[in-house]
Amino acid sequence: MRVFAFLDTNVLLHYRFFADVDWAAQLRADAVTLVFAPVVLSELDQHKWSGGRRERSRAKAVLKKLDLLGLSAAATNVRPRMSAVAIVTEPSDAVFAQYRLDPRVADDRLLASLLS
């Protein structure tokens, strides 16, 4: 069974580097696709320039790794049993309205990406 895991910005900034985690084992799946929502990529870009030195450095490292992987709408292999994909567009206004989510709230934007 393949699992799709939507990572939050805090996971990327404050825990083990995403490429070093055996997500398939952690999630008890045959394979895992890490999904990077637009809001997460935007927040990482913001953290490159603001926040503490550690957050700036980590955001830059994560974005560099994603760039080296060639992260796009097509899944790219990260390691055995793990791939990554980017959602390239923000969710539609209809998704926010349907689930009563606020597009100004980052967590709601992440949920809307997951739902759409």
N, CA, C and O atoms as a MOPAC input file, in Angstrom:
PM7 MOZYME 1SCF
protein

 N      0.83500 1    -1.17000 1     0.00000 1
 C      0.00000 1     0.00000 1     0.00000 1
 C      0.89100 1     1.24900 1     0.00000 1
 O      1.83500 1     1.34400 1     0.78500 1
 N      0.58600 1     2.19700 1    -0.88000 1
 C      1.31000 1     3.47600 1    -0.93500 1
 C      0.54700 1     4.48800 1    -0.08400 1
 O     -0.67700 1     4.59300 1    -0.16400 1
 N      1.29500 1     5.22800 1     0.72900 1
 C      0.73200 1     6.26600 1     1.58000 1
 C      1.22800 1     7.61400 1     1.07700 1
 O      2.38500 1     7.75300 1     0.68000 1
 N      0.34500 1     8.60300 1     1.09700 1
 C      0.71500 1     9.97100 1     0.75100 1
 C      0.78100 1    10.75600 1     2.05700 1
 O     -0.20800 1    10.84700 1     2.78400 1
 N      1.95400 1    11.32400 1     2.35300 1
 C      2.17200 1    12.05700 1     3.59600 1
 C      2.38700 1    13.53800 1     3.29300 1
 O      3.31500 1    13.90700 1     2.57300 1
 N      1.52600 1    14.37100 1     3.84700 1
 C      1.63100 1    15.81800 1     3.70000 1
 C      2.42400 1    16.33500 1     4.89600 1
 O      1.94300 1    16.28500 1     6.02900 1
 N      3.63100 1    16.82900 1     4.65100 1
 C      4.47800 1    17.30000 1     5.73700 1
 C      4.20900 1    18.76600 1     6.03800 1
 O      4.06300 1    19.58300 1     5.13000 1
 N      4.14500 1    19.08300 1     7.30300 1
 C      3.98200 1    20.45100 1     7.76300 1
 C      5.36100 1    21.12500 1     7.81300 1
 O      6.37900 1    20.44800 1     7.95500 1
 N      5.39000 1    22.42100 1     7.69800 1
 C      6.63700 1    23.17600 1     7.71300 1
 C      7.44500 1    22.90100 1     8.98200 1
 O      8.66800 1    22.77400 1     8.91800 1
 N      6.77800 1    22.80900 1    10.12800 1
 C      7.49600 1    22.57700 1    11.38600 1
 C      8.23200 1    21.24800 1    11.39200 1
 O      9.31800 1    21.15300 1    11.96400 1
 N      7.67200 1    20.23000 1    10.77500 1
 C      8.35500 1    18.94000 1    10.68100 1
 C      9.64900 1    19.10500 1     9.89400 1
 O     10.68100 1    18.53600 1    10.25100 1
 N      9.58600 1    19.87900 1     8.83400 1
 C     10.75900 1    20.08700 1     7.98200 1
 C     11.82900 1    20.94000 1     8.65600 1
 O     13.02000 1    20.76200 1     8.40000 1
 N     11.41200 1    21.85700 1     9.50600 1
 C     12.36000 1    22.77000 1    10.14800 1
 C     12.95900 1    22.23800 1    11.44700 1
 O     14.10300 1    22.55900 1    11.76800 1
 N     12.20900 1    21.43100 1    12.20000 1
 C     12.61600 1    21.13700 1    13.56800 1
 C     12.91600 1    19.67600 1    13.88800 1
 O     13.32600 1    19.36800 1    15.00600 1
 N     12.72300 1    18.78700 1    12.94700 1
 C     12.95200 1    17.37000 1    13.21400 1
 C     13.98000 1    16.82000 1    12.24400 1
 O     14.58200 1    17.57600 1    11.48100 1
 N     14.18400 1    15.52200 1    12.26600 1
 C     15.16800 1    14.91900 1    11.36000 1
 C     14.90300 1    15.36400 1     9.93200 1
 O     13.76200 1    15.59000 1     9.53000 1
 N     15.98900 1    15.48400 1     9.17600 1
 C     15.88100 1    15.90100 1     7.78200 1
 C     14.98200 1    14.91300 1     7.03300 1
 O     15.16300 1    13.70100 1     7.15200 1
 N     14.02000 1    15.42100 1     6.26700 1
 C     12.99300 1    14.57000 1     5.66800 1
 C     13.55700 1    13.41800 1     4.84300 1
 O     12.96700 1    12.33800 1     4.81900 1
 N     14.67600 1    13.62100 1     4.17400 1
 C     15.24700 1    12.57000 1     3.32000 1
 C     15.94600 1    11.48100 1     4.13400 1
 O     16.22600 1    10.40000 1     3.61600 1
 N     16.22500 1    11.76300 1     5.39600 1
 C     16.90700 1    10.78700 1     6.25600 1
 C     15.94200 1     9.88200 1     7.01800 1
 O     16.37100 1     8.93600 1     7.67900 1
 N     14.66200 1    10.16200 1     6.93100 1
 C     13.66100 1     9.37000 1     7.65000 1
 C     13.16400 1     8.24300 1     6.74800 1
 O     12.87400 1     8.46700 1     5.57200 1
 N     13.06900 1     7.05500 1     7.28900 1
 C     12.47300 1     5.93700 1     6.55300 1
 C     10.96100 1     6.02300 1     6.76100 1
 O     10.38900 1     5.35600 1     7.62300 1
 N     10.33800 1     6.86600 1     5.94200 1
 C      8.90600 1     7.13400 1     6.08400 1
 C      8.06500 1     5.87800 1     5.87700 1
 O      7.03200 1     5.71900 1     6.52800 1
 N      8.47800 1     5.00000 1     4.99900 1
 C      7.71800 1     3.76500 1     4.77700 1
 C      7.67100 1     2.93700 1     6.05900 1
 O      6.61700 1     2.41200 1     6.41800 1
 N      8.78200 1     2.81700 1     6.73900 1
 C      8.80500 1     2.07400 1     7.99900 1
 C      8.00400 1     2.80500 1     9.07100 1
 O      7.24200 1     2.18300 1     9.81000 1
 N      8.17500 1     4.12100 1     9.15700 1
 C      7.46800 1     4.89900 1    10.17100 1
 C      5.95300 1     4.81800 1    10.00400 1
 O      5.21300 1     4.77100 1    10.98700 1
 N      5.50200 1     4.80300 1     8.75800 1
 C      4.06300 1     4.79000 1     8.48000 1
 C      3.53200 1     3.38900 1     8.18000 1
 O      2.36100 1     3.21400 1     7.84400 1
 N      4.41100 1     2.39800 1     8.30800 1
 C      4.04600 1     0.99500 1     8.06300 1
 C      3.37100 1     0.83300 1     6.70000 1
 O      2.26800 1     0.29900 1     6.58200 1
 N      4.07200 1     1.31200 1     5.68800 1
 C      3.56200 1     1.27500 1     4.31900 1
 C      4.59700 1     0.63000 1     3.40300 1
 O      5.78500 1     0.58000 1     3.72100 1
 N      4.12700 1     0.14400 1     2.27300 1
 C      5.05300 1    -0.40900 1     1.28200 1
 C      5.88400 1     0.69600 1     0.64700 1
 O      7.06200 1     0.51000 1     0.34200 1
 N      5.25200 1     1.84900 1     0.45500 1
 C      5.92300 1     2.99800 1    -0.15900 1
 C      5.22500 1     4.27200 1     0.30700 1
 O      4.04300 1     4.26300 1     0.65000 1
 N      5.97900 1     5.36100 1     0.31200 1
 C      5.44200 1     6.65100 1     0.74700 1
 C      5.78800 1     7.70900 1    -0.27500 1
 O      6.90700 1     7.76200 1    -0.78700 1
 N      4.81200 1     8.55200 1    -0.56600 1
 C      5.04900 1     9.74200 1    -1.36800 1
 C      4.86400 1    10.94700 1    -0.46300 1
 O      3.77700 1    11.17600 1     0.06800 1
 N      5.93300 1    11.71600 1    -0.28900 1
 C      5.85500 1    12.95000 1     0.48100 1
 C      5.26400 1    14.02200 1    -0.42600 1
 O      5.73600 1    14.23600 1    -1.54300 1
 N      4.23700 1    14.68600 1     0.06300 1
 C      3.54800 1    15.70200 1    -0.72800 1
 C      3.86500 1    17.06800 1    -0.13200 1
 O      3.65500 1    17.30700 1     1.05700 1
 N      4.37100 1    17.95200 1    -0.97300 1
 C      4.72300 1    19.30200 1    -0.55000 1
 C      3.68100 1    20.27200 1    -1.09100 1
 O      3.61600 1    20.53000 1    -2.29200 1
 N      2.87100 1    20.80200 1    -0.18900 1
 C      1.80600 1    21.73900 1    -0.54800 1
 C      2.39800 1    23.12400 1    -0.79300 1
 O      3.46000 1    23.45300 1    -0.26400 1
 N      1.70800 1    23.93700 1    -1.59700 1
 C      2.21000 1    25.28900 1    -1.87300 1
 C      2.47300 1    26.11100 1    -0.61300 1
 O      3.45400 1    26.85200 1    -0.55400 1
 N      1.61400 1    25.98900 1     0.38700 1
 C      1.79600 1    26.77200 1     1.61100 1
 C      3.09600 1    26.38500 1     2.31700 1
 O      3.75600 1    27.25000 1     2.89200 1
 N      3.47300 1    25.12600 1     2.28900 1
 C      4.69900 1    24.67500 1     2.94000 1
 C      5.91800 1    25.23000 1     2.21100 1
 O      6.86400 1    25.69700 1     2.84400 1
 N      5.89500 1    25.17900 1     0.89500 1
 C      7.01100 1    25.72700 1     0.12000 1
 C      7.13200 1    27.22500 1     0.33300 1
 O      8.23900 1    27.75600 1     0.41400 1
 N      5.99800 1    27.90900 1     0.42200 1
 C      5.99100 1    29.34900 1     0.67100 1
 C      6.54500 1    29.67200 1     2.05300 1
 O      7.33600 1    30.60200 1     2.20800 1
 N      6.13000 1    28.90500 1     3.05300 1
 C      6.63200 1    29.14100 1     4.40900 1
 C      8.12900 1    28.85700 1     4.50400 1
 O      8.85100 1    29.58700 1     5.18300 1
 N      8.60000 1    27.81400 1     3.83800 1
 C     10.04000 1    27.54200 1     3.82700 1
 C     10.80000 1    28.70600 1     3.20900 1
 O     11.85600 1    29.10100 1     3.70300 1
 N     10.25800 1    29.25100 1     2.13000 1
 C     10.89700 1    30.39400 1     1.48400 1
 C     10.94500 1    31.59200 1     2.42800 1
 O     11.94700 1    32.30700 1     2.46300 1
 N      9.88700 1    31.82000 1     3.18700 1
 C      9.87100 1    32.91500 1     4.15800 1
 C     10.90300 1    32.68600 1     5.26400 1
 O     11.58800 1    33.61800 1     5.68500 1
 N     11.00900 1    31.44300 1     5.72800 1
 C     11.96300 1    31.12500 1     6.79800 1
 C     13.41500 1    31.25200 1     6.35000 1
 O     14.30800 1    31.39600 1     7.18600 1
 N     13.66200 1    31.19900 1     5.04900 1
 C     15.02900 1    31.41000 1     4.53300 1
 C     15.57000 1    32.76500 1     4.93800 1
 O     16.77700 1    32.93700 1     5.10900 1
 N     14.66600 1    33.73300 1     5.09100 1
 C     15.07800 1    35.11400 1     5.29900 1
 C     14.72400 1    35.66200 1     6.67600 1
 O     15.18600 1    36.74100 1     7.04700 1
 N     13.91200 1    34.93400 1     7.43700 1
 C     13.50700 1    35.45000 1     8.75000 1
 C     13.58100 1    34.34200 1     9.78600 1
 O     13.70100 1    33.16300 1     9.45200 1
 N     13.50700 1    34.73600 1    11.03200 1
 C     13.59200 1    33.76300 1    12.10800 1
 C     15.01900 1    33.61200 1    12.58800 1
 O     15.90600 1    34.38100 1    12.21600 1
 N     15.21900 1    32.61100 1    13.41600 1
 C     16.55100 1    32.36900 1    13.96900 1
 C     17.50800 1    31.80100 1    12.93500 1
 O     17.10100 1    31.35100 1    11.86400 1
 N     18.78200 1    31.83200 1    13.27800 1
 C     19.81000 1    31.34800 1    12.36200 1
 C     19.59900 1    29.88100 1    11.99900 1
 O     19.77100 1    29.49700 1    10.84200 1
 N     19.22400 1    29.05400 1    12.98900 1
 C     19.00500 1    27.63400 1    12.72800 1
 C     17.84200 1    27.43300 1    11.74600 1
 O     17.95100 1    26.63200 1    10.81700 1
 N     16.73500 1    28.15200 1    11.94600 1
 C     15.58500 1    28.02800 1    11.03300 1
 C     15.94200 1    28.48300 1     9.62400 1
 O     15.56800 1    27.83500 1     8.64600 1
 N     16.66500 1    29.59400 1     9.51900 1
 C     17.07800 1    30.08000 1     8.19200 1
 C     17.93100 1    29.04200 1     7.48900 1
 O     17.72200 1    28.73800 1     6.31400 1
 N     18.90400 1    28.49600 1     8.22700 1
 C     19.80400 1    27.50600 1     7.65500 1
 C     19.05200 1    26.24300 1     7.24800 1
 O     19.28200 1    25.69600 1     6.17000 1
 N     18.16700 1    25.79300 1     8.10100 1
 C     17.41100 1    24.56600 1     7.81000 1
 C     16.47800 1    24.77000 1     6.61900 1
 O     16.39000 1    23.89600 1     5.75600 1
 N     15.78800 1    25.89100 1     6.55500 1
 C     14.89000 1    26.16800 1     5.42900 1
 C     15.68000 1    26.17000 1     4.12100 1
 O     15.22900 1    25.61000 1     3.12200 1
 N     16.84100 1    26.78900 1     4.12500 1
 C     17.68400 1    26.80700 1     2.92900 1
 C     18.10600 1    25.39600 1     2.54400 1
 O     18.10800 1    25.05300 1     1.36200 1
 N     18.46500 1    24.57400 1     3.52700 1
 C     18.90300 1    23.19900 1     3.24900 1
 C     17.76300 1    22.35800 1     2.67700 1
 O     17.96900 1    21.58600 1     1.74000 1
 N     16.57100 1    22.50600 1     3.23400 1
 C     15.42100 1    21.74500 1     2.73100 1
 C     15.09700 1    22.16200 1     1.30200 1
 O     14.90100 1    21.31500 1     0.43000 1
 N     15.04400 1    23.46700 1     1.06700 1
 C     14.73500 1    23.94700 1    -0.28100 1
 C     15.81400 1    23.52500 1    -1.28700 1
 O     15.50100 1    23.19600 1    -2.43100 1
 N     17.06700 1    23.53400 1    -0.86600 1
 C     18.15100 1    23.10100 1    -1.75400 1
 C     17.98400 1    21.62900 1    -2.11500 1
 O     18.13800 1    21.25100 1    -3.27600 1
 N     17.67000 1    20.79500 1    -1.12100 1
 C     17.47300 1    19.35800 1    -1.37400 1
 C     16.29500 1    19.14000 1    -2.32800 1
 O     16.37300 1    18.31300 1    -3.23700 1
 N     15.21600 1    19.87600 1    -2.12000 1
 C     14.05500 1    19.74600 1    -3.00700 1
 C     14.40300 1    20.18100 1    -4.42000 1
 O     13.94600 1    19.57900 1    -5.39100 1
 N     15.20900 1    21.22100 1    -4.53500 1
 C     15.64700 1    21.68400 1    -5.85100 1
 C     16.53000 1    20.63700 1    -6.52400 1
 O     16.37100 1    20.36400 1    -7.71400 1
 N     17.45500 1    20.05100 1    -5.77300 1
 C     18.33700 1    19.01300 1    -6.32500 1
 C     17.55100 1    17.77600 1    -6.75400 1
 O     17.92000 1    17.09500 1    -7.71100 1
 N     16.46400 1    17.49300 1    -6.03700 1
 C     15.61200 1    16.35900 1    -6.41300 1
 C     14.80500 1    16.65500 1    -7.67100 1
 O     14.28700 1    15.74300 1    -8.31500 1
 N     14.70500 1    17.92600 1    -8.01300 1
 C     13.86700 1    18.31000 1    -9.15000 1
 C     12.39200 1    18.21500 1    -8.80200 1
 O     11.57500 1    17.80100 1    -9.62500 1
 N     12.05200 1    18.60500 1    -7.56100 1
 C     10.67300 1    18.51700 1    -7.09900 1
 C      9.73300 1    19.20800 1    -8.07700 1
 O      9.94000 1    20.36300 1    -8.45000 1
 N      8.70100 1    18.48600 1    -8.48400 1
 C      7.70700 1    19.03200 1    -9.40300 1
 C      6.39500 1    18.28400 1    -9.20700 1
 O      6.24400 1    17.51800 1    -8.25500 1
 N      5.45800 1    18.51000 1   -10.10400 1
 C      4.15700 1    17.83100 1   -10.03500 1
 C      4.28900 1    16.34600 1   -10.35500 1
 O      3.38800 1    15.56300 1   -10.05200 1
 N      5.39000 1    15.95900 1   -10.95700 1
 C      5.65500 1    14.54000 1   -11.23100 1
 C      6.48200 1    13.98600 1   -10.07200 1
 O      7.44500 1    14.61300 1    -9.63100 1
 N      6.10300 1    12.82300 1    -9.59200 1
 C      6.81900 1    12.22000 1    -8.46200 1
 C      8.27900 1    11.96900 1    -8.82100 1
 O      8.59700 1    11.52200 1    -9.92300 1
 N      9.14800 1    12.26300 1    -7.87500 1
 C     10.57200 1    12.03100 1    -8.04400 1
 C     11.07000 1    11.12600 1    -6.90800 1
 O     10.61300 1    11.24800 1    -5.77200 1
 N     11.98000 1    10.24400 1    -7.20900 1
 C     12.47500 1     9.30100 1    -6.21800 1
 C     13.43400 1     9.99300 1    -5.25000 1
 O     14.34500 1    10.70700 1    -5.67000 1
 N     13.22300 1     9.77700 1    -3.96200 1
 C     14.08900 1    10.33600 1    -2.93100 1
 C     15.04300 1     9.26800 1    -2.41600 1
 O     16.23700 1     9.51800 1    -2.25100 1
 N     14.52300 1     8.10300 1    -2.16900 1
 C     15.26700 1     6.94400 1    -1.69700 1
 C     14.38400 1     5.73200 1    -1.92800 1
 O     13.22900 1     5.89700 1    -2.32000 1
 N     14.87100 1     4.53300 1    -1.70600 1
 C     14.00700 1     3.36800 1    -1.91700 1
 C     12.70300 1     3.47700 1    -1.11700 1
 O     12.71200 1     3.81700 1     0.06600 1
 N     11.61400 1     3.19000 1    -1.77000 1
 C     10.26300 1     3.20700 1    -1.19100 1
 C      9.78000 1     4.58900 1    -0.78700 1
 O      8.79800 1     4.71300 1    -0.05600 1
 N     10.47100 1     5.64800 1    -1.26400 1
 C     10.05800 1     7.00900 1    -0.92100 1
 C     10.22800 1     7.93500 1    -2.11800 1
 O     11.30000 1     8.01400 1    -2.71800 1
 N      9.15400 1     8.63000 1    -2.44800 1
 C      9.19900 1     9.62900 1    -3.50900 1
 C      8.63200 1    10.93400 1    -2.96600 1
 O      8.09500 1    10.98000 1    -1.85900 1
 N      8.75900 1    11.98700 1    -3.75500 1
 C      8.25000 1    13.30000 1    -3.35900 1
 C      7.57800 1    13.94600 1    -4.55200 1
 O      7.96800 1    13.72900 1    -5.69900 1
 N      6.56300 1    14.74200 1    -4.26400 1
 C      5.82200 1    15.44100 1    -5.30900 1
 C      5.37900 1    16.79600 1    -4.75400 1
 O      5.13000 1    16.94000 1    -3.55700 1
 N      5.28700 1    17.77400 1    -5.63600 1
 C      4.80300 1    19.09900 1    -5.24800 1
 C      3.41400 1    19.32300 1    -5.83000 1
 O      3.13400 1    18.94800 1    -6.96900 1
 N      2.56500 1    19.92800 1    -5.04500 1
 C      1.29500 1    20.41500 1    -5.57000 1
 C      1.61000 1    21.80900 1    -6.09500 1
 O      2.08600 1    22.66300 1    -5.34600 1
 N      1.35000 1    22.04400 1    -7.36500 1
 C      1.82000 1    23.28200 1    -7.98300 1
 C      0.82600 1    24.43300 1    -7.92000 1
 O      1.19500 1    25.57200 1    -8.20400 1
 N     -0.41900 1    24.16800 1    -7.55700 1
 C     -1.40200 1    25.25400 1    -7.47100 1
 C     -2.08700 1    25.23500 1    -6.11200 1
 O     -2.25900 1    24.18800 1    -5.48800 1
 N     -2.46500 1    26.41500 1    -5.68300 1
 C     -3.22800 1    26.54000 1    -4.44100 1
 C     -4.61800 1    25.92400 1    -4.65100 1
 O     -5.11500 1    25.89100 1    -5.77600 1
 N     -5.23500 1    25.44700 1    -3.59200 1
 C     -6.60100 1    24.91400 1    -3.71600 1
 C     -7.57100 1    26.00500 1    -4.17100 1
 O     -7.33000 1    27.19400 1    -3.96300 1
 N     -8.65100 1    25.58600 1    -4.78400 1
 C     -9.65100 1    26.54700 1    -5.27000 1
 C    -10.43800 1    27.14800 1    -4.10700 1
 O    -10.49000 1    26.58500 1    -3.01400 1
 N    -11.04000 1    28.28900 1    -4.36600 1
 C    -11.88900 1    28.93500 1    -3.37100 1
 C    -13.03600 1    28.01400 1    -2.95400 1
 O    -13.48500 1    28.05000 1    -1.80900 1
 N    -13.50100 1    27.19600 1    -3.88800 1
 C    -14.61000 1    26.27900 1    -3.60200 1
 C    -14.23600 1    25.28600 1    -2.50300 1
 O    -15.07100 1    24.94700 1    -1.66400 1
 N    -12.99500 1    24.82100 1    -2.50300 1
 C    -12.55400 1    23.87600 1    -1.47000 1
 C    -12.56800 1    24.55800 1    -0.10500 1
 O    -13.02700 1    23.97500 1     0.87800 1
 N    -12.07000 1    25.78100 1    -0.04100 1
 C    -12.08800 1    26.51700 1     1.22100 1
 C    -13.52000 1    26.71700 1     1.70900 1
 O    -13.80900 1    26.54300 1     2.89200 1
 N    -14.40100 1    27.07700 1     0.80300 1
 C    -15.79400 1    27.31300 1     1.17300 1
 C    -16.48000 1    26.01600 1     1.60900 1
 O    -17.18600 1    25.99400 1     2.61700 1
 N    -16.27300 1    24.95000 1     0.85600 1
 C    -16.93800 1    23.67600 1     1.15000 1
 C    -16.60100 1    23.16600 1     2.54500 1
 O    -17.46800 1    22.63500 1     3.23900 1
 N    -15.34500 1    23.32400 1     2.95900 1
 C    -14.91000 1    22.79200 1     4.24600 1
 C    -14.77800 1    23.87200 1     5.32900 1
 O    -14.24800 1    23.62200 1     6.41200 1
 N    -15.27300 1    25.07700 1     5.01300 1
 C    -15.23400 1    26.20600 1     5.95200 1
 C    -13.81800 1    26.47600 1     6.45700 1
 O    -13.58400 1    26.63300 1     7.65500 1
 N    -12.88800 1    26.52600 1     5.51400 1
 C    -11.49700 1    26.81400 1     5.81600 1
 C    -11.18000 1    28.25000 1     5.44100 1
 O    -11.80400 1    28.81600 1     4.54300 1
 N    -10.22300 1    28.83100 1     6.12000 1
 C     -9.82400 1    30.21600 1     5.88900 1
 C     -8.51300 1    30.23500 1     5.09500 1
 O     -7.48900 1    29.76100 1     5.58800 1
 N     -8.53400 1    30.77900 1     3.87000 1
 C     -7.30500 1    30.78400 1     3.06000 1
 C     -6.18400 1    31.64100 1     3.63300 1
 O     -5.05400 1    31.57500 1     3.14800 1
 N     -6.47200 1    32.44300 1     4.65700 1
 C     -5.43700 1    33.26400 1     5.29600 1
 C     -4.68900 1    32.50400 1     6.38200 1
 O     -3.67700 1    32.98500 1     6.89100 1
 N     -5.18500 1    31.30700 1     6.74400 1
 C     -4.58600 1    30.50800 1     7.80700 1
 C     -3.76500 1    29.38300 1     7.16800 1
 O     -4.29000 1    28.57600 1     6.40100 1
 N     -2.48200 1    29.34500 1     7.49200 1
 C     -1.57600 1    28.37800 1     6.85800 1
 C     -2.04100 1    26.93500 1     7.05100 1
 O     -2.01400 1    26.15000 1     6.10300 1
 N     -2.46300 1    26.57700 1     8.25400 1
 C     -2.91500 1    25.20000 1     8.48800 1
 C     -4.14900 1    24.87900 1     7.65300 1
 O     -4.29500 1    23.75400 1     7.17400 1
 N     -5.03300 1    25.84800 1     7.47300 1
 C     -6.21100 1    25.63800 1     6.62600 1
 C     -5.80800 1    25.47100 1     5.16100 1
 O     -6.41300 1    24.68700 1     4.43000 1
 N     -4.79200 1    26.20500 1     4.74500 1
 C     -4.30300 1    26.04600 1     3.36500 1
 C     -3.72000 1    24.65600 1     3.15900 1
 O     -3.90900 1    24.05400 1     2.10200 1
 N     -3.00800 1    24.14000 1     4.16600 1
 C     -2.46700 1    22.78300 1     4.08100 1
 C     -3.60200 1    21.76100 1     4.01600 1
 O     -3.56400 1    20.84000 1     3.20000 1
 N     -4.60300 1    21.92200 1     4.86800 1
 C     -5.76400 1    21.00600 1     4.83500 1
 C     -6.49400 1    21.08000 1     3.50400 1
 O     -6.91300 1    20.05200 1     2.97200 1
 N     -6.65100 1    22.26900 1     2.96500 1
 C     -7.33400 1    22.42300 1     1.67400 1
 C     -6.54200 1    21.72100 1     0.56900 1
 O     -7.13200 1    21.12100 1    -0.32900 1
 N     -5.21500 1    21.79100 1     0.63000 1
 C     -4.39300 1    21.08400 1    -0.35700 1
 C     -4.60600 1    19.58200 1    -0.25300 1
 O     -4.71200 1    18.88900 1    -1.26500 1
 N     -4.66700 1    19.09000 1     0.96700 1
 C     -4.89400 1    17.67200 1     1.19000 1
 C     -6.27400 1    17.26500 1     0.66900 1
 O     -6.40700 1    16.22900 1     0.01800 1
 N     -7.27300 1    18.05100 1     0.94400 1
 C     -8.64800 1    17.72600 1     0.55800 1
 C     -8.88200 1    17.81500 1    -0.95200 1
 O     -9.73700 1    17.11900 1    -1.50000 1
 N     -8.12200 1    18.66600 1    -1.60300 1
 C     -8.34500 1    18.80600 1    -3.04100 1
 C     -7.46300 1    17.84100 1    -3.79500 1
 O     -7.50100 1    17.80300 1    -5.02500 1

